[in-house]
Amino acid sequence: MILTVLIADSKYTFAQEKKKMSGQAKGAIIGGAGGAIAGGLIGHGVKGALIGGAIGAGGGYVIGNEHRRHVAKKRRAEQRAYYRSHHTITHPSKGVTVIRTHN
């Protein structure tokens, strides 16, 4: 019986992979914590902390999302620049750029 439990437990342990936390989630957590602290200090105790935490979490999510979009846009631009620099030929005499394709 113990052997069955150990085998079943190891089966599920291997199947689970630890996922990385997204930038939006990190932003929401940090913003929520910061907002809760600020709201608790500025507002009326728990009520201010709850309101500040909610506003901070929303703002942190938005900032995290914008950061993710910025990084993705930058990565796409780098990939396009790399592709263009390695897959084009410019003929100086004709002033024509030809894009090579690999078949």
C-alpha positions as CSV (number, residue, x, y, z in Angstrom):
1,M,0.0,0.0,0.0
2,I,2.8,2.4,0.8
3,L,4.6,1.5,-2.4
4,T,1.4,2.4,-4.3
5,V,1.2,5.8,-2.7
6,L,4.8,6.5,-3.4
7,I,4.5,5.5,-7.1
8,A,1.3,7.6,-7.5
9,D,2.9,10.6,-5.8
10,S,6.1,10.4,-8.0
11,K,3.9,10.2,-11.1
12,Y,2.2,13.5,-10.2
13,T,5.5,15.1,-9.2
14,F,7.0,14.5,-12.6
15,A,3.9,15.7,-14.4
16,Q,3.9,19.0,-12.7
17,E,6.1,21.8,-14.0
18,K,6.7,25.0,-12.2
19,K,5.5,27.9,-14.3
20,K,7.2,31.2,-14.3
21,M,5.1,34.1,-13.0
22,S,4.1,36.6,-15.7
23,G,5.1,40.3,-15.6
24,Q,1.5,41.2,-15.1
25,A,1.2,39.0,-12.0
26,K,4.4,40.4,-10.5
27,G,3.2,43.9,-11.2
28,A,-0.2,43.2,-9.6
29,I,1.3,41.7,-6.5
30,I,3.9,44.5,-6.0
31,G,1.3,47.2,-6.8
32,G,-1.3,45.6,-4.5
33,A,1.2,45.4,-1.6
34,G,2.4,48.9,-2.1
35,G,-1.2,50.2,-2.5
36,A,-2.3,48.4,0.6
37,I,0.5,49.9,2.7
38,A,-0.1,53.4,1.4
39,G,-3.8,53.1,1.7
40,G,-3.5,51.8,5.3
41,L,-1.3,54.7,6.2
42,I,-3.2,57.4,4.4
43,G,-6.8,56.1,4.6
44,H,-8.9,54.7,7.4
45,G,-7.1,51.6,8.5
46,V,-8.3,48.4,6.8
47,K,-10.8,50.1,4.5
48,G,-8.1,52.3,3.1
49,A,-5.7,49.4,2.8
50,L,-8.3,47.4,0.8
51,I,-9.1,50.2,-1.5
52,G,-5.4,51.1,-1.9
53,G,-4.5,47.4,-2.5
54,A,-7.2,47.1,-5.2
55,I,-6.1,50.3,-7.0
56,G,-2.4,49.3,-6.7
57,A,-3.0,45.8,-8.0
58,G,-4.9,47.2,-11.0
59,G,-2.2,49.8,-11.7
60,G,0.6,47.2,-11.2
61,Y,-1.1,44.9,-13.7
62,V,-1.4,47.6,-16.3
63,I,2.3,48.5,-15.8
64,G,3.4,44.9,-16.0
65,N,1.4,44.4,-19.2
66,E,2.8,47.5,-20.8
67,H,6.3,46.3,-19.9
68,R,5.6,42.9,-21.5
69,R,4.3,44.5,-24.6
70,H,7.4,46.8,-24.8
71,V,9.8,43.8,-24.4
72,A,7.9,41.8,-27.1
73,K,7.9,44.7,-29.5
74,K,11.7,45.2,-29.0
75,R,12.3,41.5,-29.5
76,R,10.3,41.5,-32.8
77,A,12.3,44.6,-34.0
78,E,15.6,42.8,-33.2
79,Q,14.4,39.7,-35.1
80,R,13.4,41.7,-38.1
81,A,16.7,43.6,-38.1
82,Y,18.7,40.4,-37.9
83,Y,16.7,38.8,-40.7
84,R,17.1,41.8,-42.9
85,S,20.8,42.0,-42.3
86,H,21.4,38.3,-43.0
87,H,19.0,37.8,-45.8
88,T,19.4,40.8,-48.1
89,I,21.9,41.6,-50.8
90,T,22.3,45.2,-52.0
91,H,23.6,45.7,-55.6
92,P,25.4,49.1,-55.5
93,S,25.5,49.4,-59.3
94,K,21.8,49.0,-59.6
95,G,20.7,50.5,-56.3
96,V,18.4,47.5,-55.7
97,T,18.0,45.4,-52.6
98,V,17.1,41.7,-53.1
99,I,15.7,39.6,-50.2
100,R,17.1,36.1,-50.4
101,T,14.8,33.2,-49.3
102,H,16.1,29.8,-48.2
103,N,14.1,26.9,-49.7
